[in-house]
Amino acid sequence: MATAVAPRLYKNYIDGDWTEPRGSGAIENRNPANSDELVGMFPASNAEDVAQAVQAAAQAYRNWRLVPAPKRAEIIFRAAELLVRRKEEFARDMTREMGKVLAETRGDVQEAIDMTYYMAGEGRRQFGKTTPSELPDKAAMCVRQPLGPCGLITPWNFPMAIPSWKLMPALVLGNTAVVKPAQETPLSVYNLLEVLNEAGIPRGVVNLVSGAGSVCGQALLENPGIKALSFTGSTEVGIRVSEVCAPLLRPCHLELGGKNIIVVMDDANLDLAVDGCIWGGFGTTGQRCTAASRVGVHKRIYREFLDRFVARANALSVGDGLDPLTDMGPAISRKQLETVIKYVEIGKAEGARLVAGGHRLEGGKYAKGWFHQPTIFADVTPGMRIAQEEIFGPVVSVIPIDGLAEGIEVANGVPYGLSSAIYTRDVNAAFSAMRDLHTGIVYVNAPTIGAETHLPFGGTKQTGNGHRESGDAALDFYSEWKTIYVDYSDRLQRAQIDTAGQIN
Ligand code: UN1
């Protein structure tokens, strides 16, 4: 049944006010588990809205950069406390707009809480360096300084966690920000900004403009007032983002695709490995950049592993993420579901053996949503498209391997390098894998998902452009070093030329 009450109309958040968009029209936010449910109507912001938000961020930057970092941190700390208080409400909102199960949306809000507390702590840890100068009566030091208004373009799969990864380090360092959320999941970013507002963030320090990537995202990207840009999304769009940033010489952080693998060795604890492959492959309906979309299994245990893996996948309960009995929710959209269906066809045509799932779920409780069965292909060869390309859905390719060397070769033989994992009880194999897996994140005896906020997050090769977010690595992206020399000798001292400080 269609919603009877008028849907709530959301606004942008610009210069401390919930602001009517200038762009005409609005974008529907519908529940992917039930397309009849309209979660809300969100602004279809245009370049004018974006310009207004960037202007507010530029204006606010003048004062915010001068607020002492521990004071900035107090506001961020209060925001974390408000997130704790509203966790359940925000998790429910997120399941309704994004589809993943409640346990996972609670985890997503928790990840935002963790990052917010962590960055609040950083407010009292903005240590620079001091070092003796090579000349007498001269001091030398360096301090972090903020960059200015940052443009943050965030994805739909971690609708609150990833925006917090970008926002909190930017803010604590004294930057201001304009956030453009994915058009599928603006409500979670709206909720995040609501708590920052309530926590007392000054006007203009954070701004939110909702809209389509092609209009609103593009305008944010092209606005010269933006001094640093962070984008999480596809490799294809990421390349375009970096092309726009390059001639502006604007720092740009990209977090892009993945084709992550779990390598299961013949000495692995098989129950543990199967648990990990189910969680890594089908958690978040496979819609994580870190999802384990490939599993490389040692030939000696291949059959046994496959039997157990298939049985567990078939037993997963697919449905509405708000139902506590659901293990796996829908795809985010019809388009994403169509991509999954397309790749299942590709896999079959390539000669991979379909051993679980393979179909869209329709009718009954599935009639109004974008549901797909957990799907496993066996006997996949490493060069097949289903083993090379990011699918972003519940499809796992199982590849037989004959030992560690081949496992690592297969693992590294893809264009991406985000996350990888190995299950083994052999310490030599584990340490070799830790050294040789060419990914930004490596797990031993745990699946490819589950990164924690206080460590660097990001990947090699086509997964990014060398930067990392999360952890203290985030501080490096959202600041630049300023080196300061103070000469208190009262005379001209020439570095590298004068030798007054020399012994002898
Ligand atoms: C993503 O998939 O884009 O490590 C982020 C994880 C989560 C974050 C995933 N903490 O799986």
Residues whose N, C-alpha, C, O or C-beta is under 5 A from the ligand:
A	BS01	UN1	F158 R288 C289 T290 I449 G450 A451
